[in-house]
């Protein structure tokens, strides 16, 4: 998450980057391949460590999306 106020900005892990990365380093993150898709099976702590390690890795994350709370 990039920010929380005034709106939440979040970037998602790029699935194509992840596939290529895991092709080169399959032991970097516990996962399964199902129909050429990556299903992460790592524990939350392992996933958090992986994400923190790659926060600044070029191409690892897509462009941020902004989510705004709708006021009623």
PyMOL Python script that loads the backbone (N, CA, C, O; Angstrom):
from pymol import cmd

cmd.read_pdbstr("""\
ATOM      1  N   UNK A   1       0.856  -1.160   0.000  1.00  0.00           N
ATOM      2  CA  UNK A   1       0.000   0.000   0.000  1.00  0.00           C
ATOM      3  C   UNK A   1       0.901   1.221   0.000  1.00  0.00           C
ATOM      4  O   UNK A   1       1.846   1.307   0.785  1.00  0.00           O
ATOM      5  N   UNK A   2       0.609   2.152  -0.873  1.00  0.00           N
ATOM      6  CA  UNK A   2       1.439   3.336  -1.011  1.00  0.00           C
ATOM      7  C   UNK A   2       0.997   4.473  -0.104  1.00  0.00           C
ATOM      8  O   UNK A   2       1.825   5.244   0.381  1.00  0.00           O
ATOM      9  N   UNK A   3      -0.306   4.576   0.125  1.00  0.00           N
ATOM     10  CA  UNK A   3      -0.841   5.604   1.018  1.00  0.00           C
ATOM     11  C   UNK A   3      -2.241   5.212   1.435  1.00  0.00           C
ATOM     12  O   UNK A   3      -2.870   4.355   0.814  1.00  0.00           O
ATOM     13  N   UNK A   4      -2.735   5.857   2.511  1.00  0.00           N
ATOM     14  CA  UNK A   4      -4.090   5.560   2.974  1.00  0.00           C
ATOM     15  C   UNK A   4      -4.984   6.785   3.018  1.00  0.00           C
ATOM     16  O   UNK A   4      -6.206   6.645   3.077  1.00  0.00           O
ATOM     17  N   UNK A   5      -4.425   7.959   2.993  1.00  0.00           N
ATOM     18  CA  UNK A   5      -5.234   9.185   3.050  1.00  0.00           C
ATOM     19  C   UNK A   5      -4.810  10.133   1.943  1.00  0.00           C
ATOM     20  O   UNK A   5      -3.610  10.194   1.676  1.00  0.00           O
ATOM     21  N   UNK A   6      -5.653  10.855   1.294  1.00  0.00           N
ATOM     22  CA  UNK A   6      -7.107  10.886   1.419  1.00  0.00           C
ATOM     23  C   UNK A   6      -7.781   9.695   0.735  1.00  0.00           C
ATOM     24  O   UNK A   6      -8.976   9.469   0.927  1.00  0.00           O
ATOM     25  N   UNK A   7      -7.033   8.936  -0.054  1.00  0.00           N
ATOM     26  CA  UNK A   7      -7.560   7.730  -0.687  1.00  0.00           C
ATOM     27  C   UNK A   7      -6.481   6.651  -0.568  1.00  0.00           C
ATOM     28  O   UNK A   7      -5.300   6.960  -0.408  1.00  0.00           O
ATOM     29  N   UNK A   8      -6.887   5.410  -0.647  1.00  0.00           N
ATOM     30  CA  UNK A   8      -5.926   4.316  -0.605  1.00  0.00           C
ATOM     31  C   UNK A   8      -5.309   4.151  -1.992  1.00  0.00           C
ATOM     32  O   UNK A   8      -6.018   4.094  -2.997  1.00  0.00           O
ATOM     33  N   UNK A   9      -3.999   4.078  -2.031  1.00  0.00           N
ATOM     34  CA  UNK A   9      -3.279   3.783  -3.289  1.00  0.00           C
ATOM     35  C   UNK A   9      -2.560   2.468  -3.077  1.00  0.00           C
ATOM     36  O   UNK A   9      -1.827   2.294  -2.104  1.00  0.00           O
ATOM     37  N   UNK A  10      -2.777   1.553  -3.991  1.00  0.00           N
ATOM     38  CA  UNK A  10      -2.215   0.210  -3.849  1.00  0.00           C
ATOM     39  C   UNK A  10      -1.665  -0.252  -5.195  1.00  0.00           C
ATOM     40  O   UNK A  10      -2.231   0.047  -6.247  1.00  0.00           O
ATOM     41  N   UNK A  11      -0.560  -0.981  -5.145  1.00  0.00           N
ATOM     42  CA  UNK A  11       0.021  -1.571  -6.351  1.00  0.00           C
ATOM     43  C   UNK A  11       0.011  -3.079  -6.181  1.00  0.00           C
ATOM     44  O   UNK A  11       0.281  -3.591  -5.095  1.00  0.00           O
ATOM     45  N   UNK A  12      -0.299  -3.782  -7.247  1.00  0.00           N
ATOM     46  CA  UNK A  12      -0.362  -5.237  -7.217  1.00  0.00           C
ATOM     47  C   UNK A  12       0.893  -5.834  -7.822  1.00  0.00           C
ATOM     48  O   UNK A  12       1.509  -5.254  -8.716  1.00  0.00           O
ATOM     49  N   UNK A  13       1.260  -6.998  -7.322  1.00  0.00           N
ATOM     50  CA  UNK A  13       2.381  -7.738  -7.872  1.00  0.00           C
ATOM     51  C   UNK A  13       2.043  -8.117  -9.304  1.00  0.00           C
ATOM     52  O   UNK A  13       0.971  -8.663  -9.565  1.00  0.00           O
ATOM     53  N   UNK A  14       2.938  -7.837 -10.224  1.00  0.00           N
ATOM     54  CA  UNK A  14       2.708  -8.118 -11.636  1.00  0.00           C
ATOM     55  C   UNK A  14       2.836  -9.622 -11.882  1.00  0.00           C
ATOM     56  O   UNK A  14       3.909 -10.182 -11.661  1.00  0.00           O
ATOM     57  N   UNK A  15       1.771 -10.289 -12.335  1.00  0.00           N
ATOM     58  CA  UNK A  15       1.826 -11.741 -12.501  1.00  0.00           C
ATOM     59  C   UNK A  15       2.842 -12.210 -13.547  1.00  0.00           C
ATOM     60  O   UNK A  15       3.447 -13.268 -13.376  1.00  0.00           O
ATOM     61  N   UNK A  16       3.040 -11.454 -14.616  1.00  0.00           N
ATOM     62  CA  UNK A  16       4.023 -11.851 -15.624  1.00  0.00           C
ATOM     63  C   UNK A  16       5.440 -11.730 -15.076  1.00  0.00           C
ATOM     64  O   UNK A  16       6.288 -12.583 -15.337  1.00  0.00           O
ATOM     65  N   UNK A  17       5.690 -10.667 -14.317  1.00  0.00           N
ATOM     66  CA  UNK A  17       7.003 -10.517 -13.679  1.00  0.00           C
ATOM     67  C   UNK A  17       7.243 -11.688 -12.733  1.00  0.00           C
ATOM     68  O   UNK A  17       8.329 -12.267 -12.718  1.00  0.00           O
ATOM     69  N   UNK A  18       6.227 -12.035 -11.943  1.00  0.00           N
ATOM     70  CA  UNK A  18       6.365 -13.116 -10.974  1.00  0.00           C
ATOM     71  C   UNK A  18       6.677 -14.444 -11.669  1.00  0.00           C
ATOM     72  O   UNK A  18       7.545 -15.190 -11.215  1.00  0.00           O
ATOM     73  N   UNK A  19       5.984 -14.741 -12.755  1.00  0.00           N
ATOM     74  CA  UNK A  19       6.239 -15.983 -13.497  1.00  0.00           C
ATOM     75  C   UNK A  19       7.683 -16.036 -13.987  1.00  0.00           C
ATOM     76  O   UNK A  19       8.363 -17.048 -13.819  1.00  0.00           O
ATOM     77  N   UNK A  20       8.147 -14.952 -14.588  1.00  0.00           N
ATOM     78  CA  UNK A  20       9.519 -14.912 -15.109  1.00  0.00           C
ATOM     79  C   UNK A  20      10.541 -15.022 -13.980  1.00  0.00           C
ATOM     80  O   UNK A  20      11.545 -15.724 -14.096  1.00  0.00           O
ATOM     81  N   UNK A  21      10.264 -14.314 -12.891  1.00  0.00           N
ATOM     82  CA  UNK A  21      11.173 -14.345 -11.742  1.00  0.00           C
ATOM     83  C   UNK A  21      11.275 -15.768 -11.191  1.00  0.00           C
ATOM     84  O   UNK A  21      12.372 -16.258 -10.926  1.00  0.00           O
ATOM     85  N   UNK A  22      10.112 -16.434 -11.020  1.00  0.00           N
ATOM     86  CA  UNK A  22      10.116 -17.782 -10.452  1.00  0.00           C
ATOM     87  C   UNK A  22      10.674 -18.824 -11.420  1.00  0.00           C
ATOM     88  O   UNK A  22      11.151 -19.873 -10.987  1.00  0.00           O
ATOM     89  N   UNK A  23      10.621 -18.550 -12.719  1.00  0.00           N
ATOM     90  CA  UNK A  23      11.279 -19.434 -13.684  1.00  0.00           C
ATOM     91  C   UNK A  23      12.783 -19.443 -13.444  1.00  0.00           C
ATOM     92  O   UNK A  23      13.436 -20.477 -13.590  1.00  0.00           O
ATOM     93  N   UNK A  24      13.327 -18.291 -13.077  1.00  0.00           N
ATOM     94  CA  UNK A  24      14.768 -18.155 -12.836  1.00  0.00           C
ATOM     95  C   UNK A  24      15.156 -18.572 -11.418  1.00  0.00           C
ATOM     96  O   UNK A  24      16.235 -19.117 -11.191  1.00  0.00           O
ATOM     97  N   UNK A  25      14.241 -18.302 -10.454  1.00  0.00           N
ATOM     98  CA  UNK A  25      14.534 -18.578  -9.048  1.00  0.00           C
ATOM     99  C   UNK A  25      13.336 -19.292  -8.402  1.00  0.00           C
ATOM    100  O   UNK A  25      12.618 -18.692  -7.602  1.00  0.00           O
ATOM    101  N   UNK A  26      13.121 -20.558  -8.743  1.00  0.00           N
ATOM    102  CA  UNK A  26      11.926 -21.267  -8.282  1.00  0.00           C
ATOM    103  C   UNK A  26      11.820 -21.441  -6.764  1.00  0.00           C
ATOM    104  O   UNK A  26      10.722 -21.647  -6.246  1.00  0.00           O
ATOM    105  N   UNK A  27      12.920 -21.361  -6.061  1.00  0.00           N
ATOM    106  CA  UNK A  27      12.856 -21.532  -4.609  1.00  0.00           C
ATOM    107  C   UNK A  27      12.654 -20.210  -3.863  1.00  0.00           C
ATOM    108  O   UNK A  27      12.649 -20.198  -2.632  1.00  0.00           O
ATOM    109  N   UNK A  28      12.489 -19.114  -4.575  1.00  0.00           N
ATOM    110  CA  UNK A  28      12.353 -17.795  -3.935  1.00  0.00           C
ATOM    111  C   UNK A  28      11.027 -17.619  -3.209  1.00  0.00           C
ATOM    112  O   UNK A  28      10.933 -16.852  -2.250  1.00  0.00           O
ATOM    113  N   UNK A  29       9.990 -18.342  -3.674  1.00  0.00           N
ATOM    114  CA  UNK A  29       8.665 -18.206  -3.068  1.00  0.00           C
ATOM    115  C   UNK A  29       7.913 -19.505  -3.283  1.00  0.00           C
ATOM    116  O   UNK A  29       7.820 -19.998  -4.407  1.00  0.00           O
ATOM    117  N   UNK A  30       7.376 -20.059  -2.204  1.00  0.00           N
ATOM    118  CA  UNK A  30       6.630 -21.313  -2.317  1.00  0.00           C
ATOM    119  C   UNK A  30       5.349 -21.085  -3.108  1.00  0.00           C
ATOM    120  O   UNK A  30       4.549 -20.209  -2.780  1.00  0.00           O
ATOM    121  N   UNK A  31       5.168 -21.888  -4.157  1.00  0.00           N
ATOM    122  CA  UNK A  31       3.989 -21.741  -5.001  1.00  0.00           C
ATOM    123  C   UNK A  31       3.756 -23.014  -5.802  1.00  0.00           C
ATOM    124  O   UNK A  31       4.596 -23.913  -5.824  1.00  0.00           O
ATOM    125  N   UNK A  32       2.609 -23.075  -6.456  1.00  0.00           N
ATOM    126  CA  UNK A  32       2.260 -24.157  -7.373  1.00  0.00           C
ATOM    127  C   UNK A  32       1.943 -23.520  -8.716  1.00  0.00           C
ATOM    128  O   UNK A  32       1.517 -22.367  -8.779  1.00  0.00           O
ATOM    129  N   UNK A  33       2.150 -24.272  -9.784  1.00  0.00           N
ATOM    130  CA  UNK A  33       1.761 -23.817 -11.120  1.00  0.00           C
ATOM    131  C   UNK A  33       0.536 -24.617 -11.535  1.00  0.00           C
ATOM    132  O   UNK A  33       0.573 -25.847 -11.574  1.00  0.00           O
ATOM    133  N   UNK A  34      -0.540 -23.923 -11.842  1.00  0.00           N
ATOM    134  CA  UNK A  34      -1.771 -24.554 -12.305  1.00  0.00           C
ATOM    135  C   UNK A  34      -2.182 -23.872 -13.596  1.00  0.00           C
ATOM    136  O   UNK A  34      -2.489 -22.680 -13.613  1.00  0.00           O
ATOM    137  N   UNK A  35      -2.185 -24.646 -14.685  1.00  0.00           N
ATOM    138  CA  UNK A  35      -2.519 -24.100 -16.010  1.00  0.00           C
ATOM    139  C   UNK A  35      -1.696 -22.848 -16.317  1.00  0.00           C
ATOM    140  O   UNK A  35      -2.233 -21.846 -16.788  1.00  0.00           O
ATOM    141  N   UNK A  36      -0.414 -22.910 -16.054  1.00  0.00           N
ATOM    142  CA  UNK A  36       0.532 -21.824 -16.282  1.00  0.00           C
ATOM    143  C   UNK A  36       0.262 -20.580 -15.438  1.00  0.00           C
ATOM    144  O   UNK A  36       0.786 -19.505 -15.731  1.00  0.00           O
ATOM    145  N   UNK A  37      -0.540 -20.718 -14.408  1.00  0.00           N
ATOM    146  CA  UNK A  37      -0.758 -19.625 -13.465  1.00  0.00           C
ATOM    147  C   UNK A  37      -0.037 -19.947 -12.160  1.00  0.00           C
ATOM    148  O   UNK A  37       0.066 -21.113 -11.777  1.00  0.00           O
ATOM    149  N   UNK A  38       0.456 -18.932 -11.487  1.00  0.00           N
ATOM    150  CA  UNK A  38       1.150 -19.100 -10.221  1.00  0.00           C
ATOM    151  C   UNK A  38       0.139 -18.981  -9.085  1.00  0.00           C
ATOM    152  O   UNK A  38      -0.575 -17.985  -8.970  1.00  0.00           O
ATOM    153  N   UNK A  39       0.091 -20.011  -8.252  1.00  0.00           N
ATOM    154  CA  UNK A  39      -0.739 -19.984  -7.050  1.00  0.00           C
ATOM    155  C   UNK A  39       0.229 -19.983  -5.874  1.00  0.00           C
ATOM    156  O   UNK A  39       0.946 -20.957  -5.646  1.00  0.00           O
ATOM    157  N   UNK A  40       0.243 -18.894  -5.140  1.00  0.00           N
ATOM    158  CA  UNK A  40       1.190 -18.747  -4.032  1.00  0.00           C
ATOM    159  C   UNK A  40       0.727 -19.594  -2.861  1.00  0.00           C
ATOM    160  O   UNK A  40      -0.411 -19.470  -2.409  1.00  0.00           O
ATOM    161  N   UNK A  41       1.615 -20.459  -2.366  1.00  0.00           N
ATOM    162  CA  UNK A  41       1.311 -21.327  -1.229  1.00  0.00           C
ATOM    163  C   UNK A  41       2.176 -20.990  -0.017  1.00  0.00           C
ATOM    164  O   UNK A  41       2.123 -21.675   1.004  1.00  0.00           O
ATOM    165  N   UNK A  42       2.958 -19.949  -0.139  1.00  0.00           N
ATOM    166  CA  UNK A  42       3.822 -19.518   0.964  1.00  0.00           C
ATOM    167  C   UNK A  42       2.967 -19.024   2.129  1.00  0.00           C
ATOM    168  O   UNK A  42       1.821 -18.613   1.948  1.00  0.00           O
ATOM    169  N   UNK A  43       3.540 -19.073   3.310  1.00  0.00           N
ATOM    170  CA  UNK A  43       2.846 -18.545   4.485  1.00  0.00           C
ATOM    171  C   UNK A  43       2.729 -17.023   4.350  1.00  0.00           C
ATOM    172  O   UNK A  43       3.466 -16.414   3.574  1.00  0.00           O
ATOM    173  N   UNK A  44       1.819 -16.413   5.090  1.00  0.00           N
ATOM    174  CA  UNK A  44       1.718 -14.946   5.033  1.00  0.00           C
ATOM    175  C   UNK A  44       3.041 -14.253   5.347  1.00  0.00           C
ATOM    176  O   UNK A  44       3.379 -13.253   4.714  1.00  0.00           O
ATOM    177  N   UNK A  45       3.785 -14.769   6.310  1.00  0.00           N
ATOM    178  CA  UNK A  45       5.067 -14.163   6.680  1.00  0.00           C
ATOM    179  C   UNK A  45       6.072 -14.293   5.533  1.00  0.00           C
ATOM    180  O   UNK A  45       6.794 -13.342   5.232  1.00  0.00           O
ATOM    181  N   UNK A  46       6.122 -15.462   4.895  1.00  0.00           N
ATOM    182  CA  UNK A  46       7.026 -15.658   3.758  1.00  0.00           C
ATOM    183  C   UNK A  46       6.661 -14.726   2.609  1.00  0.00           C
ATOM    184  O   UNK A  46       7.537 -14.133   1.979  1.00  0.00           O
ATOM    185  N   UNK A  47       5.368 -14.601   2.343  1.00  0.00           N
ATOM    186  CA  UNK A  47       4.913 -13.712   1.275  1.00  0.00           C
ATOM    187  C   UNK A  47       5.253 -12.267   1.609  1.00  0.00           C
ATOM    188  O   UNK A  47       5.723 -11.523   0.749  1.00  0.00           O
ATOM    189  N   UNK A  48       5.019 -11.871   2.841  1.00  0.00           N
ATOM    190  CA  UNK A  48       5.348 -10.507   3.255  1.00  0.00           C
ATOM    191  C   UNK A  48       6.838 -10.228   3.065  1.00  0.00           C
ATOM    192  O   UNK A  48       7.206  -9.170   2.555  1.00  0.00           O
ATOM    193  N   UNK A  49       7.686 -11.154   3.463  1.00  0.00           N
ATOM    194  CA  UNK A  49       9.129 -10.971   3.292  1.00  0.00           C
ATOM    195  C   UNK A  49       9.503 -10.856   1.819  1.00  0.00           C
ATOM    196  O   UNK A  49      10.338 -10.029   1.452  1.00  0.00           O
ATOM    197  N   UNK A  50       8.883 -11.686   0.968  1.00  0.00           N
ATOM    198  CA  UNK A  50       9.148 -11.635  -0.460  1.00  0.00           C
ATOM    199  C   UNK A  50       8.746 -10.274  -1.027  1.00  0.00           C
ATOM    200  O   UNK A  50       9.504  -9.659  -1.776  1.00  0.00           O
ATOM    201  N   UNK A  51       7.549  -9.809  -0.666  1.00  0.00           N
ATOM    202  CA  UNK A  51       7.069  -8.521  -1.170  1.00  0.00           C
ATOM    203  C   UNK A  51       7.952  -7.374  -0.699  1.00  0.00           C
ATOM    204  O   UNK A  51       8.285  -6.483  -1.480  1.00  0.00           O
ATOM    205  N   UNK A  52       8.329  -7.391   0.566  1.00  0.00           N
ATOM    206  CA  UNK A  52       9.195  -6.332   1.090  1.00  0.00           C
ATOM    207  C   UNK A  52      10.553  -6.335   0.396  1.00  0.00           C
ATOM    208  O   UNK A  52      11.129  -5.277   0.145  1.00  0.00           O
ATOM    209  N   UNK A  53      11.059  -7.521   0.090  1.00  0.00           N
ATOM    210  CA  UNK A  53      12.337  -7.633  -0.610  1.00  0.00           C
ATOM    211  C   UNK A  53      12.274  -7.006  -2.001  1.00  0.00           C
ATOM    212  O   UNK A  53      13.263  -6.456  -2.486  1.00  0.00           O
ATOM    213  N   UNK A  54      11.101  -7.091  -2.643  1.00  0.00           N
ATOM    214  CA  UNK A  54      10.982  -6.651  -4.033  1.00  0.00           C
ATOM    215  C   UNK A  54      10.214  -5.341  -4.218  1.00  0.00           C
ATOM    216  O   UNK A  54       9.815  -5.007  -5.333  1.00  0.00           O
ATOM    217  N   UNK A  55      10.010  -4.609  -3.138  1.00  0.00           N
ATOM    218  CA  UNK A  55       9.292  -3.328  -3.238  1.00  0.00           C
ATOM    219  C   UNK A  55       9.902  -2.395  -4.277  1.00  0.00           C
ATOM    220  O   UNK A  55       9.176  -1.697  -4.986  1.00  0.00           O
ATOM    221  N   UNK A  56      11.203  -2.377  -4.369  1.00  0.00           N
ATOM    222  CA  UNK A  56      11.889  -1.456  -5.280  1.00  0.00           C
ATOM    223  C   UNK A  56      12.407  -2.150  -6.545  1.00  0.00           C
ATOM    224  O   UNK A  56      13.127  -1.540  -7.335  1.00  0.00           O
ATOM    225  N   UNK A  57      12.043  -3.415  -6.736  1.00  0.00           N
ATOM    226  CA  UNK A  57      12.491  -4.145  -7.922  1.00  0.00           C
ATOM    227  C   UNK A  57      11.696  -3.663  -9.132  1.00  0.00           C
ATOM    228  O   UNK A  57      10.466  -3.706  -9.144  1.00  0.00           O
ATOM    229  N   UNK A  58      12.419  -3.206 -10.138  1.00  0.00           N
ATOM    230  CA  UNK A  58      11.771  -2.683 -11.338  1.00  0.00           C
ATOM    231  C   UNK A  58      10.902  -3.752 -11.997  1.00  0.00           C
ATOM    232  O   UNK A  58      11.358  -4.868 -12.245  1.00  0.00           O
ATOM    233  N   UNK A  59       9.648  -3.401 -12.278  1.00  0.00           N
ATOM    234  CA  UNK A  59       8.729  -4.294 -12.958  1.00  0.00           C
ATOM    235  C   UNK A  59       7.959  -5.244 -12.067  1.00  0.00           C
ATOM    236  O   UNK A  59       7.035  -5.910 -12.534  1.00  0.00           O
ATOM    237  N   UNK A  60       8.316  -5.326 -10.787  1.00  0.00           N
ATOM    238  CA  UNK A  60       7.648  -6.277  -9.886  1.00  0.00           C
ATOM    239  C   UNK A  60       6.201  -5.888  -9.604  1.00  0.00           C
ATOM    240  O   UNK A  60       5.353  -6.755  -9.392  1.00  0.00           O
ATOM    241  N   UNK A  61       5.920  -4.605  -9.600  1.00  0.00           N
ATOM    242  CA  UNK A  61       4.576  -4.123  -9.281  1.00  0.00           C
ATOM    243  C   UNK A  61       4.042  -3.271 -10.421  1.00  0.00           C
ATOM    244  O   UNK A  61       4.787  -2.560 -11.096  1.00  0.00           O
ATOM    245  N   UNK A  62       2.731  -3.362 -10.617  1.00  0.00           N
ATOM    246  CA  UNK A  62       2.078  -2.557 -11.643  1.00  0.00           C
ATOM    247  C   UNK A  62       1.863  -1.132 -11.166  1.00  0.00           C
ATOM    248  O   UNK A  62       2.253  -0.769 -10.057  1.00  0.00           O
ATOM    249  N   UNK A  63       1.245  -0.339 -12.009  1.00  0.00           N
ATOM    250  CA  UNK A  63       0.927   1.040 -11.662  1.00  0.00           C
ATOM    251  C   UNK A  63      -0.077   1.059 -10.511  1.00  0.00           C
ATOM    252  O   UNK A  63      -0.955   0.199 -10.444  1.00  0.00           O
ATOM    253  N   UNK A  64       0.044   2.021  -9.613  1.00  0.00           N
ATOM    254  CA  UNK A  64      -0.867   2.075  -8.474  1.00  0.00           C
ATOM    255  C   UNK A  64      -2.316   2.365  -8.890  1.00  0.00           C
ATOM    256  O   UNK A  64      -2.576   3.102  -9.840  1.00  0.00           O
ATOM    257  N   UNK A  65      -3.231   1.767  -8.155  1.00  0.00           N
ATOM    258  CA  UNK A  65      -4.654   2.038  -8.310  1.00  0.00           C
ATOM    259  C   UNK A  65      -5.098   2.850  -7.096  1.00  0.00           C
ATOM    260  O   UNK A  65      -4.586   2.670  -5.990  1.00  0.00           O
ATOM    261  N   UNK A  66      -6.041   3.731  -7.317  1.00  0.00           N
ATOM    262  CA  UNK A  66      -6.548   4.549  -6.223  1.00  0.00           C
ATOM    263  C   UNK A  66      -7.965   4.130  -5.884  1.00  0.00           C
ATOM    264  O   UNK A  66      -8.816   4.029  -6.767  1.00  0.00           O
ATOM    265  N   UNK A  67      -8.217   3.888  -4.619  1.00  0.00           N
ATOM    266  CA  UNK A  67      -9.530   3.486  -4.130  1.00  0.00           C
ATOM    267  C   UNK A  67     -10.048   4.566  -3.198  1.00  0.00           C
ATOM    268  O   UNK A  67      -9.381   4.949  -2.236  1.00  0.00           O
ATOM    269  N   UNK A  68     -11.238   5.049  -3.493  1.00  0.00           N
ATOM    270  CA  UNK A  68     -11.836   6.102  -2.660  1.00  0.00           C
ATOM    271  C   UNK A  68     -13.095   5.587  -2.006  1.00  0.00           C
ATOM    272  O   UNK A  68     -13.890   4.875  -2.618  1.00  0.00           O
ATOM    273  N   UNK A  69     -13.264   5.960  -0.749  1.00  0.00           N
ATOM    274  CA  UNK A  69     -14.465   5.586  -0.028  1.00  0.00           C
ATOM    275  C   UNK A  69     -15.619   6.454  -0.516  1.00  0.00           C
ATOM    276  O   UNK A  69     -15.508   7.679  -0.566  1.00  0.00           O
ATOM    277  N   UNK A  70     -16.700   5.828  -0.866  1.00  0.00           N
ATOM    278  CA  UNK A  70     -17.878   6.544  -1.314  1.00  0.00           C
ATOM    279  C   UNK A  70     -18.660   6.999  -0.097  1.00  0.00           C
ATOM    280  O   UNK A  70     -19.039   6.191   0.751  1.00  0.00           O
ATOM    281  N   UNK A  71     -18.896   8.289  -0.020  1.00  0.00           N
ATOM    282  CA  UNK A  71     -19.647   8.827   1.108  1.00  0.00           C
ATOM    283  C   UNK A  71     -21.129   8.734   0.833  1.00  0.00           C
ATOM    284  O   UNK A  71     -21.585   9.040  -0.268  1.00  0.00           O
ATOM    285  N   UNK A  72     -21.879   8.313   1.826  1.00  0.00           N
ATOM    286  CA  UNK A  72     -23.329   8.173   1.618  1.00  0.00           C
ATOM    287  C   UNK A  72     -24.086   9.377   2.113  1.00  0.00           C
ATOM    288  O   UNK A  72     -25.313   9.420   2.013  1.00  0.00           O
TER     289      UNK A  72
END
""", "prot")
cmd.dss("prot")
cmd.show_as("cartoon", "prot")
cmd.util.cbc("prot")
cmd.orient("prot")
